[in-house]
Amino acid sequence: MSICAISIAIGLGAGVPTAAGASVVDSYCNPTGDYCTGVIKQDRRIKLKISTFSFRGSYGLCVRTPNRRTRCHHFRLHRHRGDIYEDGVDFAKHFPHRQTGRYTVTWHKFGNRLGKPLHFPYG
């Protein structure tokens, strides 16, 4: 398992370990281990996380609601440890979430989607 995969799996984000009750809802690591993305449930909140050693700077994060409306924002990766860069976004603070149902999240860099879409239930 790559360092990125381990980081997502144990729920590290922005350099802060998660609480004991954190769980991975959905995750993806690209085959080369260059980056991993994950949906983490931590303290009853959804965190959308990315960890990488392959790129720096900003990235796009898009969430599709159960009624298929999509909203995207840009965020910045932060150095975590050595050459590992990470970010963790609080879903409720940055995206519409009034509907109960299945949400889909995608990460974007260099004009392309990173990995596969991840899913999580909300409500």
WOUR-V29865 format. One record per pair of residues at least 6 apart in sequence whose C-alpha atoms are under 7 Angstrom apart, sorted by the first residue. I is the first residue (numbers start at 0). J is the second residue. Records with the same first field share a line. If there is no record, write none. Layout:
# WOUR-V29865
I=J  J
This chain:
# WOUR-V29865
1=32
3=32  34  35  50  51
4=28  35
7=35  36  37  50
8=23
10=16  17  21  39
11=17
12=48  85  86  87
13=77  79  85  86  87
14=79
17=41
18=41
20=41  42
21=39  40  41  42
22=39  40  41
23=38  39  40
24=38  39  40  119
25=37  38  117  118
26=36  37  38  117
27=35  36  37  114  115
28=34  35  36
29=35  114
33=51  52  53
34=50  51  52  53
35=49  50  51
36=48  49  50
37=47  48  49
38=45  46  47  48
39=45  46  47
40=46
45=89  90
46=87  88  89  90
47=87  88  89  90
48=86  87  88
49=85  86  87
50=83  84  85  86
51=83  84  85
52=82  83  84
55=76  84
56=75  76
57=73  74  75  76
58=73  74  75  107  108
59=71  72  73  74  106  107  108
60=71  72  73  105  106  107
61=69  70  71  72  104  105  106
62=69  70  71  102  103  104  105
63=69  70  102  103  104
64=102  103
65=98  100  101  102
75=86
76=84  85  86
77=84  85  86
78=84  85
79=85
98=122
99=121  122
100=120  121  122
101=118  119  120  121
102=118  119  120
103=116  117  118  119
104=116  117  118
105=112  116  117
106=112  113
107=113
